[in-house]
Amino acid sequence: MLKEGNKAPDFTATDQNGNRVKLSDYKGKRVVLYFYPKDDTPGCTKEACSFRDADDVFNKKGIKVFGVSTDDEKSHQKFISKFQLPFDLLADTDKKIVEKYGVWGEKSMYGKKYMGTIRKTFLIDADGKIVKIFDKVKVAEHADEVLDAFGEK
């Protein structure tokens, strides 16, 4: 179980365009890694649009935002296109990242249990350390919560 103060686990994934993204390549930058269950679903769309609407602020502050789900690149491309998302979405189709970050687990909907991505956000400082973990995410205001936590609001 990752805790605040731990080193963020490194990973390599592909973004919506098939480009390789390696977390350690962002050393020296602050990174938001937000995990969400599924592209183009109500809560995930609200959360993504929250980050979209604050994108200028994140860019000005030098904070890189990545959304991560187990959806594939094609799904991410549609989601980005439909909602004009200005940041990269990482395709974790083999579930290696969600497992490293402890966000793959049992969920429940309408009384049925299933395995899926648990919505959670990790703030990573320029040294690669986790400075904040959001276990409970208010999807509509999440970007503001993240900026507050970075002391940037």
DSSP file (Angstrom, degrees, kcal/mol; ACC not computed):
  #  RESIDUE AA STRUCTURE BP1 BP2  ACC     N-H-->O    O-->H-N    N-H-->O    O-->H-N    TCO  KAPPA ALPHA  PHI   PSI    X-CA   Y-CA   Z-CA
    1    1 A M              0   0    0      0, 0.0     2,-0.1     0, 0.0   101,-0.1   0.000 360.0 360.0 360.0 121.1    0.0    0.0    0.0
    2    2 A L        -     0   0    0     99,-0.2     2,-0.3    98,-0.1     6,-0.0  -0.460 360.0-169.5 -74.5 145.1    1.5    3.3   -1.1
    3    3 A K    >   -     0   0    0     -2,-0.1     3,-2.1     4,-0.1   127,-0.2  -0.898  35.5 -82.6-129.9 160.0    1.6    6.2    1.4
    4    4 A E  T 3  S+     0   0    0     -2,-0.3   127,-0.2     1,-0.2     3,-0.1  -0.417 118.6  35.2 -59.3 135.6    2.4    9.8    1.2
    5    5 A G  T 3  S+     0   0    0    125,-3.7    -1,-0.2     1,-0.4   126,-0.1   0.101  91.0 119.8 101.5 -20.6    6.2   10.2    1.4
    6    6 A N  S <  S-     0   0    0     -3,-2.1   124,-3.2   124,-0.1    -1,-0.4  -0.367  75.4-100.8 -71.0 155.6    6.9    7.0   -0.6
    7    7 A K  B     -A  129   0A   0    122,-0.2   122,-0.3    -3,-0.1    -1,-0.1  -0.613  43.3-110.7 -71.7 136.3    8.7    7.2   -3.9
    8    8 A A        -     0   0    0    120,-3.2     2,-0.1    -2,-0.3    -1,-0.1  -0.548  35.9-110.1 -70.1 128.3    6.2    7.0   -6.8
    9    9 A P        -     0   0    0      0, 0.0     2,-0.1     0, 0.0    -1,-0.1  -0.378  33.6-125.9 -60.4 132.0    6.6    3.6   -8.6
   10   10 A D        +     0   0    0     -2,-0.1     2,-0.3    13,-0.1    12,-0.0  -0.410  37.0 166.9 -75.4 156.0    8.1    4.1  -12.0
   11   11 A F        -     0   0    0     -2,-0.1    12,-1.9     2,-0.0     2,-0.4  -0.977  30.2-137.4-158.9 163.7    6.3    2.8  -15.1
   12   12 A T  E     +B   22   0B   0     -2,-0.3     2,-0.3    10,-0.2    10,-0.2  -0.999  34.4 154.8-126.9 133.3    6.2    3.0  -18.8
   13   13 A A  E     -B   21   0B   0      8,-2.5     8,-3.3    -2,-0.4     2,-0.4  -0.865  39.2-106.3-143.5 175.2    2.9    3.2  -20.7
   14   14 A T  E     -BC  20  91B   0     77,-0.7    77,-2.9    -2,-0.3     6,-0.2  -0.885  27.2-140.4-109.0 146.0    1.5    4.4  -24.0
   15   15 A D  E >   - C   0  90B   0      4,-2.3     3,-2.0    -2,-0.4    75,-0.2  -0.218  45.6 -76.9 -88.3-172.5   -0.6    7.5  -24.3
   16   16 A Q  T 3  S+     0   0    0     73,-0.5    61,-0.2     1,-0.3    74,-0.1   0.693 132.9  48.9 -61.2 -20.0   -3.6    7.9  -26.6
   17   17 A N  T 3  S-     0   0    0      2,-0.1    -1,-0.3    59,-0.1     3,-0.1   0.325 120.6-103.4-102.6   6.0   -1.3    8.3  -29.6
   18   18 A G  S <  S+     0   0    0     -3,-2.0     2,-0.2     1,-0.3    -2,-0.1   0.535  73.1 145.6  84.9   5.2    0.8    5.3  -28.9
   19   19 A N        -     0   0    0      1,-0.1    -4,-2.3    -5,-0.0     2,-0.3  -0.561  53.4-114.5 -76.9 140.0    3.7    7.4  -27.6
   20   20 A R  E     -B   14   0B   0     -2,-0.2     2,-0.5    -6,-0.2    -6,-0.2  -0.581  30.3-167.1 -76.2 133.2    5.7    5.8  -24.7
   21   21 A V  E     -B   13   0B   0     -8,-3.3    -8,-2.5    -2,-0.3     2,-0.5  -0.989   4.1-171.4-122.7 125.0    5.5    7.7  -21.4
   22   22 A K  E >   -B   12   0B   0     -2,-0.5     3,-1.7   -10,-0.2     4,-0.3  -0.975  19.1-145.5-118.7 123.7    7.9    6.9  -18.6
   23   23 A L  G >  S+     0   0    0    -12,-1.9     3,-2.4    -2,-0.5    -1,-0.1   0.886  98.2  60.1 -55.0 -42.6    7.2    8.5  -15.2
   24   24 A S  G >  S+     0   0    0    -13,-0.3     3,-1.4     1,-0.3    -1,-0.3   0.702  90.2  71.0 -64.1 -17.6   10.9    8.9  -14.4
   25   25 A D  G <  S+     0   0    0     -3,-1.7    -1,-0.3     1,-0.2    -2,-0.2   0.649  93.4  59.0 -68.5 -13.4   11.3   11.1  -17.5
   26   26 A Y  G X  S+     0   0    0     -3,-2.4     3,-2.3    -4,-0.3    -1,-0.2   0.230  71.2 136.1-101.3  12.7    9.3   13.7  -15.6
   27   27 A K  T <   +     0   0    0     -3,-1.4   100,-0.2     1,-0.3    99,-0.1  -0.386  69.0  37.2 -57.5 137.5   11.7   13.9  -12.6
   28   28 A G  T 3  S+     0   0    0     98,-2.8     2,-0.3     1,-0.4    -1,-0.3   0.276 107.7  83.8  95.8 -10.3   12.1   17.6  -11.9
   29   29 A K  S <  S-     0   0    0     -3,-2.3     2,-0.4    97,-0.3    -1,-0.4  -0.893  82.0-116.1-120.1 153.5    8.4   18.3  -12.7
   30   30 A R  E     -d   63   0B   0     32,-0.9    34,-2.8    -2,-0.3     2,-0.4  -0.726  36.0-161.2 -85.5 141.1    5.4   17.9  -10.5
   31   31 A V  E     -dE  64 124B   0     93,-2.5    93,-3.0    -2,-0.4     2,-0.5  -0.970  17.6-154.5-130.2 138.3    3.0   15.3  -11.8
   32   32 A V  E     -dE  65 123B   0     32,-3.1    34,-2.6    -2,-0.4     2,-0.6  -0.963  12.8-171.9-106.5 122.9   -0.7   14.5  -11.2
   33   33 A L  E     -dE  66 122B   0     89,-2.7    89,-2.5    -2,-0.5     2,-0.6  -0.925   7.7-176.2-115.8 103.6   -1.5   10.9  -11.8
   34   34 A Y  E     -dE  67 121B   0     32,-2.7    34,-2.8    -2,-0.6     2,-0.4  -0.899  10.7-155.6-110.1 126.6   -5.2   10.4  -11.6
   35   35 A F  E     +dE  68 120B   0     85,-3.1    85,-1.3    -2,-0.6    34,-0.2  -0.797  17.4 175.4 -97.3 133.9   -6.7    7.0  -11.9
   36   36 A Y        -     0   0    0     32,-2.2    34,-0.3    -2,-0.4     3,-0.1  -0.972  33.0-124.4-139.8 153.5  -10.3    6.7  -13.2
   37   37 A P  S    S-     0   0    0      0, 0.0    33,-0.4     0, 0.0     2,-0.3   0.912  78.8  -4.7 -67.8 -46.9  -12.5    3.7  -14.0
   38   38 A K    >   -     0   0    0     31,-0.1     3,-0.8    32,-0.1     6,-0.2  -0.987  66.1-106.1-159.0 138.1  -13.7    4.2  -17.6
   39   39 A D  T 3  S+     0   0    0     -2,-0.3     6,-0.1     1,-0.2    37,-0.1  -0.301  98.6   9.4 -59.5 143.3  -13.6    6.7  -20.5
   40   40 A D  T 3  S+     0   0    0      1,-0.2    -1,-0.2     4,-0.1     3,-0.0   0.815  89.9 130.1  56.7  40.0  -16.8    8.6  -21.3
   41   41 A T  S <> S-     0   0    0     -3,-0.8     4,-2.8     1,-0.1     5,-0.3  -0.854  70.7-102.3-114.8 159.4  -18.8    7.6  -18.2
   42   42 A P  H  > S+     0   0    0      0, 0.0     4,-2.1     0, 0.0     5,-0.2   0.883 116.1  36.4 -53.2 -54.2  -20.5   10.3  -16.1
   43   43 A G  H  > S+     0   0    0      1,-0.2     4,-2.2     2,-0.2     5,-0.2   0.901 119.1  49.8 -66.8 -40.2  -18.2   10.6  -13.1
   44   44 A C  H  > S+     0   0    0      1,-0.2     4,-2.5     2,-0.2    -1,-0.2   0.861 110.3  51.0 -67.8 -35.4  -15.0   10.1  -15.2
   45   45 A T  H  X S+     0   0    0     -4,-2.8     4,-2.7     2,-0.2     5,-0.2   0.922 109.5  50.0 -67.4 -44.1  -16.1   12.8  -17.6
   46   46 A K  H  X S+     0   0    0     -4,-2.1     4,-1.8    -5,-0.3    -2,-0.2   0.922 113.0  47.1 -59.4 -43.7  -16.8   15.3  -14.9
   47   47 A E  H  X S+     0   0    0     -4,-2.2     4,-1.8     2,-0.2    -2,-0.2   0.935 113.1  47.6 -64.4 -46.5  -13.3   14.6  -13.4
   48   48 A A  H  X S+     0   0    0     -4,-2.5     4,-2.5     1,-0.2    -2,-0.2   0.903 112.1  49.9 -61.6 -41.8  -11.6   14.9  -16.8
   49   49 A C  H  X S+     0   0    0     -4,-2.7     4,-2.7     2,-0.2    -1,-0.2   0.820 104.9  58.5 -68.9 -29.6  -13.4   18.1  -17.6
   50   50 A S  H  X S+     0   0    0     -4,-1.8     4,-0.9    89,-0.2    -1,-0.2   0.932 111.1  41.6 -61.2 -46.5  -12.4   19.5  -14.2
   51   51 A F  H  < S+     0   0    0     -4,-1.8     3,-0.4     2,-0.2     4,-0.2   0.888 113.3  54.2 -67.8 -38.7   -8.8   19.0  -15.2
   52   52 A R  H >< S+     0   0    0     -4,-2.5     3,-1.5     1,-0.2     4,-0.3   0.934 106.8  50.7 -58.9 -46.6   -9.5   20.3  -18.7
   53   53 A D  H 3< S+     0   0    0     -4,-2.7    -1,-0.2     1,-0.3     3,-0.2   0.716 115.4  42.3 -68.7 -20.0  -11.0   23.5  -17.3
   54   54 A A  T >X S+     0   0    0     -4,-0.9     4,-2.2    -3,-0.4     3,-0.5   0.257  80.8 111.4-105.3  10.0   -7.9   24.1  -15.1
   55   55 A D  H <> S+     0   0    0     -3,-1.5     4,-2.8     1,-0.2     5,-0.2   0.861  72.9  55.7 -56.4 -40.9   -5.4   23.1  -17.7
   56   56 A D  H 3> S+     0   0    0     -4,-0.3     4,-2.6     1,-0.2    -1,-0.2   0.908 109.0  47.9 -58.0 -42.3   -4.0   26.7  -18.1
   57   57 A V  H <> S+     0   0    0     -3,-0.5     4,-2.1     2,-0.2    -2,-0.2   0.929 111.3  49.5 -66.0 -45.9   -3.3   26.9  -14.4
   58   58 A F  H  <>S+     0   0    0     -4,-2.2     5,-3.0     1,-0.2     4,-0.4   0.927 113.1  47.7 -58.9 -44.5   -1.6   23.5  -14.4
   59   59 A N  H ><5S+     0   0    0     -4,-2.8     3,-1.3     1,-0.2    -2,-0.2   0.926 110.6  50.4 -63.2 -45.2    0.6   24.5  -17.4
   60   60 A K  H 3<5S+     0   0    0     -4,-2.6    -1,-0.2     1,-0.3    -2,-0.2   0.851 112.4  48.0 -61.4 -34.2    1.5   27.9  -15.9
   61   61 A K  T 3<5S-     0   0    0     -4,-2.1    -1,-0.3    -5,-0.2    -2,-0.2   0.463 115.1-117.0 -86.8  -1.4    2.6   26.1  -12.6
   62   62 A G  T < 5 +     0   0    0     -3,-1.3   -32,-0.9    -4,-0.4     2,-0.5   0.830  64.0 147.0  71.3  32.1    4.6   23.5  -14.5
   63   63 A I  E   < -d   30   0B   0     -5,-3.0     2,-0.5    -6,-0.2    -1,-0.2  -0.902  38.7-147.0-105.8 125.0    2.4   20.6  -13.3
   64   64 A K  E     -d   31   0B   0    -34,-2.8   -32,-3.1    -2,-0.5     2,-0.5  -0.780  11.6-154.9 -93.1 128.6    2.0   17.7  -15.7
   65   65 A V  E     +d   32   0B   0     -2,-0.5    23,-0.7   -34,-0.2     2,-0.4  -0.890  13.5 178.8-107.5 131.4   -1.4   15.9  -15.6
   66   66 A F  E     -df  33  88B   0    -34,-2.6   -32,-2.7    -2,-0.5     2,-0.4  -0.999  14.8-154.2-128.5 130.7   -1.9   12.3  -16.7
   67   67 A G  E     -df  34  89B   0     21,-2.0    23,-3.5    -2,-0.4     2,-0.4  -0.841  16.1-162.5 -95.2 141.7   -5.2   10.4  -16.6
   68   68 A V  E     +df  35  90B   0    -34,-2.8   -32,-2.2    -2,-0.4     2,-0.3  -0.989  21.0 146.6-130.5 127.5   -4.8    6.6  -16.3
   69   69 A S  E     - f   0  91B   0     21,-1.8    23,-2.6    -2,-0.4   -31,-0.1  -0.924  55.7-109.8-144.4 173.3   -7.3    3.9  -17.0
   70   70 A T  S    S+     0   0    0    -33,-0.4    21,-0.1   -34,-0.3   -32,-0.1   0.374  81.4 114.5 -87.5   5.2   -7.3    0.4  -18.3
   71   71 A D        -     0   0    0     19,-0.2    21,-0.3     1,-0.1    -2,-0.2  -0.345  69.8-110.0 -69.3 158.1   -9.0    1.5  -21.5
   72   72 A D     >  -     0   0    0     19,-0.1     4,-2.2    20,-0.1     5,-0.2  -0.278  29.9 -96.2 -87.0 175.7   -7.1    1.2  -24.8
   73   73 A E  H  > S+     0   0    0      1,-0.2     4,-2.6     2,-0.2     5,-0.2   0.879 122.0  53.9 -59.0 -42.4   -5.6    4.0  -26.9
   74   74 A K  H  > S+     0   0    0      2,-0.2     4,-2.0     1,-0.2    -1,-0.2   0.908 109.1  48.3 -62.4 -42.6   -8.5    4.1  -29.3
   75   75 A S  H  > S+     0   0    0      1,-0.2     4,-2.3     2,-0.2    -1,-0.2   0.916 111.6  50.6 -62.0 -43.8  -11.0    4.6  -26.4
   76   76 A H  H  X S+     0   0    0     -4,-2.2     4,-2.8     1,-0.2     5,-0.2   0.897 107.1  54.1 -61.5 -40.8   -8.7    7.4  -25.0
   77   77 A Q  H  X S+     0   0    0     -4,-2.6     4,-2.4   -61,-0.2    -1,-0.2   0.918 110.1  46.6 -60.4 -43.8   -8.6    9.1  -28.5
   78   78 A K  H  X S+     0   0    0     -4,-2.0     4,-2.8     2,-0.2    -1,-0.2   0.920 113.1  49.2 -63.7 -44.1  -12.4    9.2  -28.6
   79   79 A F  H  X S+     0   0    0     -4,-2.3     4,-1.8     2,-0.2    -2,-0.2   0.924 113.4  46.3 -61.8 -46.6  -12.7   10.5  -25.0
   80   80 A I  H  X>S+     0   0    0     -4,-2.8     5,-1.6     1,-0.2     4,-0.8   0.918 115.0  47.0 -62.2 -44.8  -10.1   13.2  -25.7
   81   81 A S  H ><5S+     0   0    0     -4,-2.4     3,-0.5    -5,-0.2    -2,-0.2   0.913 110.8  51.0 -65.1 -44.7  -11.8   14.2  -29.0
   82   82 A K  H 3<5S+     0   0    0     -4,-2.8    -1,-0.2     1,-0.2    -2,-0.2   0.860 125.0  26.5 -63.0 -37.2  -15.3   14.3  -27.6
   83   83 A F  H 3<5S-     0   0    0     -4,-1.8    -1,-0.2    -5,-0.2    -2,-0.2   0.242 102.6-120.5-114.7  12.8  -14.4   16.5  -24.6
   84   84 A Q  T <<5 -     0   0    0     -4,-0.8    -3,-0.2    -3,-0.5    -4,-0.1   0.919  39.9-172.6  48.2  53.4  -11.4   18.4  -26.0
   85   85 A L      < -     0   0    0     -5,-1.6    -1,-0.2    -6,-0.2   -36,-0.1  -0.662  14.4-161.1 -79.4 125.6   -9.1   17.1  -23.2
   86   86 A P        +     0   0    0      0, 0.0     2,-0.2     0, 0.0    -1,-0.1   0.394  64.4  70.7 -90.9   3.6   -5.7   18.8  -23.5
   87   87 A F  S    S-     0   0    0    -23,-0.0     2,-0.2     1,-0.0   -21,-0.1  -0.731  87.5 -92.2-118.6 167.2   -3.7   16.3  -21.4
   88   88 A D  E     - f   0  66B   0    -23,-0.7   -21,-2.0    -2,-0.2     2,-0.5  -0.522  25.4-152.7 -83.4 143.8   -2.5   12.8  -22.0
   89   89 A L  E     - f   0  67B   0     -2,-0.2   -73,-0.5   -23,-0.2     2,-0.4  -0.967  16.0-140.7-112.2 130.3   -4.4    9.7  -21.1
   90   90 A L  E     -Cf  15  68B   0    -23,-3.5   -21,-1.8    -2,-0.5     2,-0.8  -0.767   6.4-137.3 -97.8 134.6   -2.4    6.6  -20.4
   91   91 A A  E     +Cf  14  69B   0    -77,-2.9   -77,-0.7    -2,-0.4     2,-0.4  -0.800  22.0 177.0 -93.2 111.1   -3.6    3.1  -21.5
   92   92 A D    >   +     0   0    0    -23,-2.6     3,-1.7    -2,-0.8     6,-0.2  -0.474  19.7 151.5-108.7  58.1   -2.9    0.5  -18.8
   93   93 A T  T 3  S+     0   0    0     -2,-0.4    -1,-0.2     1,-0.3   -23,-0.1   0.770  72.6  50.8 -65.6 -26.3   -4.5   -2.4  -20.7
   94   94 A D  T 3  S-     0   0    0     -3,-0.2    -1,-0.3     1,-0.0    -2,-0.1   0.438 106.1-129.7 -90.9   1.7   -2.3   -4.9  -18.9
   95   95 A K    <>  +     0   0    0     -3,-1.7     4,-1.4   -26,-0.1     5,-0.1   0.660  67.6 130.2  64.4  19.6   -3.2   -3.4  -15.5
   96   96 A K  H  > S+     0   0    0      2,-0.2     4,-2.1     1,-0.2     5,-0.1   0.894  72.9  44.2 -70.4 -39.1    0.5   -3.1  -14.4
   97   97 A I  H  > S+     0   0    0      2,-0.2     4,-2.4     1,-0.2     6,-0.2   0.938 112.0  50.6 -73.2 -46.3    0.2    0.5  -13.3
   98   98 A V  H  4>S+     0   0    0      1,-0.2     5,-2.7     2,-0.2     6,-0.9   0.864 113.6  47.5 -60.8 -33.5   -3.1    0.1  -11.5
   99   99 A E  H ><5S+     0   0    0     -4,-1.4     3,-1.0     3,-0.2    -1,-0.2   0.919 110.0  51.4 -72.9 -42.5   -1.7   -2.8   -9.6
  100  100 A K  H 3<5S+     0   0    0     -4,-2.1    -2,-0.2     1,-0.2    -1,-0.2   0.874 115.2  43.3 -59.1 -37.2    1.6   -1.0   -8.7
  101  101 A Y  T 3<5S-     0   0    0     -4,-2.4    -1,-0.2    -5,-0.1   -99,-0.2   0.424 111.7-121.1 -92.0   0.9   -0.4    1.9   -7.4
  102  102 A G  T < 5S+     0   0    0     -3,-1.0    -3,-0.2    -4,-0.3    -4,-0.1   0.799  77.7 120.2  69.4  29.5   -2.9   -0.3   -5.5
  103  103 A V      < +     0   0    0     -5,-2.7    15,-3.7    -6,-0.2     2,-0.6   0.313  44.2  92.7-110.1   8.4   -5.9    1.0   -7.3
  104  104 A W  E     +H  117   0C   0     -6,-0.9     2,-0.3    13,-0.2    13,-0.2  -0.907  61.2 118.8 -99.1 119.7   -7.1   -2.3   -8.9
  105  105 A G  E     -H  116   0C   0     11,-2.6    11,-2.5    -2,-0.6     2,-0.3  -0.940  63.0 -51.8-164.7-176.7   -9.6   -3.9   -6.5
  106  106 A E  E     +H  115   0C   0     -2,-0.3     2,-0.3     9,-0.2     9,-0.2  -0.531  50.7 177.9 -76.2 133.5  -13.0   -5.1   -5.8
  107  107 A K  E     -H  114   0C   0      7,-3.7     7,-2.2    -2,-0.3     2,-0.4  -0.785  16.4-142.4-126.5 171.3  -15.9   -2.8   -6.5
  108  108 A S  E     +H  113   0C   0     -2,-0.3     2,-0.4     5,-0.2     5,-0.2  -0.995  17.7 172.6-141.6 132.6  -19.6   -3.1   -6.2
  109  109 A M  E >  S-H  112   0C   0      3,-2.5     3,-2.1    -2,-0.4    -2,-0.0  -0.974  75.6 -10.8-141.7 127.7  -22.4   -1.8   -8.3
  110  110 A Y  T 3  S-     0   0    0     -2,-0.4     3,-0.1     1,-0.3    -1,-0.1   0.859 129.3 -55.0  53.5  38.6  -26.1   -2.6   -8.0
  111  111 A G  T 3  S+     0   0    0      1,-0.2     2,-0.4     0, 0.0    -1,-0.3   0.386 113.3 118.6  81.0  -5.2  -25.2   -5.3   -5.5
  112  112 A K  E <   -H  109   0C   0     -3,-2.1    -3,-2.5     2,-0.0     2,-0.4  -0.800  55.2-143.1 -97.4 136.5  -22.8   -7.0   -7.9
  113  113 A K  E     +H  108   0C   0     -2,-0.4     2,-0.3    -5,-0.2    -5,-0.2  -0.779  30.9 153.5 -97.6 141.4  -19.1   -7.4   -7.1
  114  114 A Y  E     -H  107   0C   0     -7,-2.2    -7,-3.7    -2,-0.4     2,-0.4  -0.968  43.4-100.3-156.5 165.8  -16.5   -7.0   -9.8
  115  115 A M  E     +H  106   0C   0     -2,-0.3     2,-0.3    -9,-0.2    -9,-0.2  -0.760  55.9 132.4 -94.3 139.7  -12.8   -6.0  -10.2
  116  116 A G  E     -H  105   0C   0    -11,-2.5   -11,-2.6    -2,-0.4     2,-0.4  -0.968  56.8 -61.9-168.0-179.3  -12.0   -2.5  -11.5
  117  117 A T  E     -H  104   0C   0     -2,-0.3     2,-0.5   -13,-0.2   -13,-0.2  -0.660  43.6-140.5 -82.1 128.3  -10.1    0.7  -11.1
  118  118 A I        -     0   0    0    -15,-3.7     2,-0.3    -2,-0.4   -83,-0.1  -0.775  26.6-112.5 -88.7 128.5  -10.6    2.5   -7.9
  119  119 A R        +     0   0    0     -2,-0.5     2,-0.3   -85,-0.1   -83,-0.2  -0.459  59.2 142.9 -65.9 120.0  -10.8    6.3   -8.4
  120  120 A K  E     -E   35   0B   0    -85,-1.3   -85,-3.1    -2,-0.3     2,-0.4  -0.983  35.7-146.7-158.5 148.6   -7.7    7.7   -6.7
  121  121 A T  E     -EG  34 134B   0     13,-1.7    13,-2.9    -2,-0.3     2,-0.4  -0.973   5.4-161.4-127.0 138.6   -5.2   10.5   -7.4
  122  122 A F  E     -EG  33 133B   0    -89,-2.5   -89,-2.7    -2,-0.4     2,-0.5  -0.971   6.6-154.1-118.0 128.4   -1.5   10.8   -6.6
  123  123 A L  E     -EG  32 132B   0      9,-2.9     8,-2.9    -2,-0.4     9,-1.2  -0.909  15.1-165.5-101.2 126.3    0.4   14.0   -6.5
  124  124 A I  E     -EG  31 130B   0    -93,-3.0   -93,-2.5    -2,-0.5     6,-0.2  -0.940   8.6-141.0-118.1 128.8    4.1   13.5   -7.2
  125  125 A D    >   -     0   0    0      4,-2.9     3,-2.1    -2,-0.5   -96,-0.2  -0.198  36.9 -90.1 -82.8 178.8    6.7   16.2   -6.4
  126  126 A A  T 3  S+     0   0    0      1,-0.3   -98,-2.8   -98,-0.2   -97,-0.3   0.692 126.3  57.0 -63.5 -20.2    9.8   17.1   -8.5
  127  127 A D  T 3  S-     0   0    0   -100,-0.2    -1,-0.3   -99,-0.1  -100,-0.1   0.426 120.8-105.9 -90.4   0.5   11.9   14.5   -6.6
  128  128 A G  S <  S+     0   0    0     -3,-2.1  -120,-3.2     1,-0.3     2,-0.3   0.644  75.9 135.7  86.1  14.6    9.5   11.7   -7.5
  129  129 A K  B     -A    7   0A   0   -122,-0.3    -4,-2.9  -125,-0.0     2,-0.6  -0.744  61.1-116.2 -97.7 145.6    7.9   11.4   -4.1
  130  130 A I  E     +G  124   0B   0   -124,-3.2  -125,-3.7    -2,-0.3    -6,-0.3  -0.695  35.4 173.8 -77.5 117.8    4.2   11.1   -3.4
  131  131 A V  E     +     0   0B   0     -8,-2.9     2,-0.3    -2,-0.6    -1,-0.2   0.658  64.4  14.4-100.7 -19.3    3.2   14.2   -1.5
  132  132 A K  E     -G  123   0B   0     -9,-1.2    -9,-2.9  -129,-0.1     2,-0.4  -0.970  56.1-163.0-157.2 139.4   -0.6   13.6   -1.5
  133  133 A I  E     -G  122   0B   0     -2,-0.3     2,-0.8   -11,-0.2   -11,-0.2  -0.994  10.7-153.9-123.2 125.8   -3.0   10.8   -2.1
  134  134 A F  E     +G  121   0B   0    -13,-2.9   -13,-1.7    -2,-0.4     3,-0.1  -0.881  20.1 169.1 -99.1 108.2   -6.7   11.5   -2.7
  135  135 A D  S    S+     0   0    0     -2,-0.8     2,-0.6     1,-0.2    -1,-0.2   0.795  74.6  46.6 -84.6 -32.5   -8.7    8.4   -1.7
  136  136 A K  S    S-     0   0    0    -15,-0.1     2,-0.5     2,-0.0    -1,-0.2  -0.952  78.4-166.5-113.7 117.9  -12.0   10.3   -1.9
  137  137 A V        -     0   0    0     -2,-0.6     2,-1.0   -18,-0.2     3,-0.1  -0.904  19.0-153.6-111.9 126.4  -12.4   12.3   -5.1
  138  138 A K    >>  -     0   0    0     -2,-0.5     3,-1.0     1,-0.2     4,-0.7  -0.842  20.9-157.3 -92.0 100.2  -15.1   14.9   -5.6
  139  139 A V  G >4 S+     0   0    0     -2,-1.0     3,-0.7     1,-0.3     4,-0.3   0.814  82.6  50.8 -56.1 -40.6  -15.1   14.6   -9.4
  140  140 A A  G 34 S+     0   0    0      1,-0.2    -1,-0.3     2,-0.1     3,-0.1   0.816 123.9  28.3 -70.2 -29.6  -16.5   18.0  -10.3
  141  141 A E  G <> S+     0   0    0     -3,-1.0     4,-1.9     1,-0.1     3,-0.4   0.205  85.5 114.3-113.1  14.8  -14.0   20.0   -8.2
  142  142 A H  H <X S+     0   0    0     -3,-0.7     4,-2.4    -4,-0.7     5,-0.2   0.869  72.2  55.0 -62.2 -39.8  -11.1   17.6   -8.2
  143  143 A A  H  > S+     0   0    0     -4,-0.3     4,-2.4     1,-0.2    -1,-0.2   0.904 109.0  49.6 -59.5 -40.2   -8.7   19.9  -10.2
  144  144 A D  H  > S+     0   0    0     -3,-0.4     4,-2.5     2,-0.2    -1,-0.2   0.905 109.3  51.6 -64.4 -41.5   -9.2   22.7   -7.6
  145  145 A E  H  X S+     0   0    0     -4,-1.9     4,-2.3     2,-0.2    -2,-0.2   0.910 110.7  49.2 -59.8 -42.1   -8.5   20.2   -4.8
  146  146 A V  H  X S+     0   0    0     -4,-2.4     4,-1.8     2,-0.2    -2,-0.2   0.925 110.8  48.4 -65.4 -45.8   -5.3   19.1   -6.5
  147  147 A L  H  <>S+     0   0    0     -4,-2.4     5,-3.4     1,-0.2     6,-0.5   0.900 111.2  51.4 -62.0 -40.1   -4.2   22.7   -7.0
  148  148 A D  H ><5S+     0   0    0     -4,-2.5     3,-1.4     4,-0.2    -1,-0.2   0.926 108.4  51.5 -59.4 -45.2   -4.9   23.5   -3.3
  149  149 A A  H 3<5S+     0   0    0     -4,-2.3    -1,-0.2     1,-0.3    -2,-0.2   0.824 109.9  48.8 -64.7 -31.8   -2.9   20.5   -2.2
  150  150 A F  T 3<5S-     0   0    0     -4,-1.8    -1,-0.3    -5,-0.1    -2,-0.2   0.488 116.9-117.2 -82.3  -3.6    0.1   21.7   -4.3
  151  151 A G  T < 5S+     0   0    0     -3,-1.4    -3,-0.2    -4,-0.4    -2,-0.1   0.830  84.1 115.6  72.3  32.1   -0.4   25.1   -2.7
  152  152 A E      <       0   0    0     -5,-3.4    -4,-0.2    -6,-0.2    -5,-0.1   0.233 360.0 360.0-119.8  12.6   -1.2   26.6   -6.1
  153  153 A K              0   0    0     -6,-0.5    -1,-0.1    -5,-0.1    -5,-0.1   0.503 360.0 360.0 -88.0 360.0   -4.8   27.8   -6.0
